[in-house]
Amino acid sequence: MAEKFFHAFQVDFQKLITKKEKEYLSDQWDSTVFIELLKSLSQRNPLDIRKTYSGWFMIIDEWFPKHVNNEVSSVQENPPKRKTDQDNFDYIVGRFAYAEYGYVGDLRDVDTLVRRPNDKGIREGEEKFVYFYVRLSDGLLLLQGDMKVNRSKVEDYFSFIGKDFLKTKGFYDIAVRTLLRGDFLEEVKKLDAVNKIEVEIATERPTSFENELLQETKKQALEFEANYATLSLSSKYKRGVEGMKNFESWLSKIKPKGTKAPVDGISNIKVIGKQDGDYKRVYLSKITERYSVKVQLDDFNKIISKKLYKAIHFVVVKRELLWRESVKECGEEA
């Protein structure tokens, strides 16, 4: 058995809309479109869905739509047929493959330190896999932690490889967004004193807040063509005093995407304070939601895929649904 970590993200399809002669990106989730996107990739030549970077490449290696009862349909070999007008899959599991190439060194045995020539070619690389899980009801994505295939690379992959497909569906792009651990407030509470709070406000939605001051701040930022405006609160709240309690109450009301009722337009929160006499910064955007999954390995220390897919599902079923204003599940309004 081995322990692998999966990070939580939210998948959004983006539409470009125009309001009052200004363009905005509108986020939405449509599980039918996501399934169709993966199907379209399965039908293309593998060379056409390979994304190459400097010295390495990645490709979606396999994916399976599954039901809660764990019945599996292999899409690449036997595309699923609709029994009704609505696909009744509950989630998708799969993996990306990647390999680094361009360097060939001798091989060395760890026990004997004996060296021998490596027979791989300069354009060959050792194959590695990064596993993922997508919950179709709300677009929750769990991605195995890896230095190469991370959130930004997955977003870049689907955006680049699926560009033409998304265009035919009327979408501008696809986004993979970070979800945040629920212990942000717990990290803040560890501070002995809070000296400064900065709230980063996204200007793309200038009417997100009822407060007139915040509206004007965002409108002014738009005039300067700034993507974000920062609201800064400076003070010296001490633990145990009434001010600190009020601060925690206020901060808990500003919730990021992924919670049940987020305040729209908040991009990030930074809290600066002291802990054990040293300054410490707590960033909301850098505290990511993460899950530990026990996986079984074969004799070559490779993950047994089927075992992993079951293990990750048992983790996800405990995770509450993402908050969305409107969710399309398999083509229908939620």
C-alpha angles and dihedrals in degrees: 000000000000135000120239127181125224124195122213123235139165122235117215132181111216128217123191110229132178124223123173091348092306127109123231135179113237117201123215140154124229115174093193091058091048092053090047090050091055091045090053090053091050091056095053130086110271090235089059094055096046115111112204125203132175105306098344142056138203136203136174100257103187141342135185132196110221142187125224088257087062097244108155133210117194104225097190095053102027115017111214118254120220114249090191137005088279128064106230098202115133103198145352128231127187147125143246120226123211138171136189118223140172100075129078119185133170119273119242128197113232094214101043102019087226112156128215134174117270111235097200119116126247089249093050128090138182110268118240132178134218116193129215142185127203122193106213097204094069112000097257109165125197113193126187111246112256136152094229108033100046135145096283093047092050090050090047091048097053092040093052101036094039097042097110093042092051090050091056089053093051096252125134097206147324125253133199110202132194119249119209134232116248092233096077090109090047090057090050092049090059089067115101091209135010114216103171141011122197121190115195110211121201110229095204089089106044094171097050094109131057091209108102095213093055091047091053092046091055094044090052090050090052091054088056088048090242119155094210140026123204124219110200126199116188123190143116109252113179125209113261097023125110092251093062092051091052090048093054091047092052094045093050090060092060102078128178128228112290096050127099098261115013125185103242118234100031109128102173144345123213121192118193119195146126130275120183090347096306127104114252132185122208114197119196092205093054098052100085127190108251136180131199117223127189110221135185120235130206126229090281093052092252120142115257098232100206092051091049094050090056093045095051091049092056088054095049098049088070093054115097120237119273115255112251132165090222127003125193110207113193092337099314132103112256 
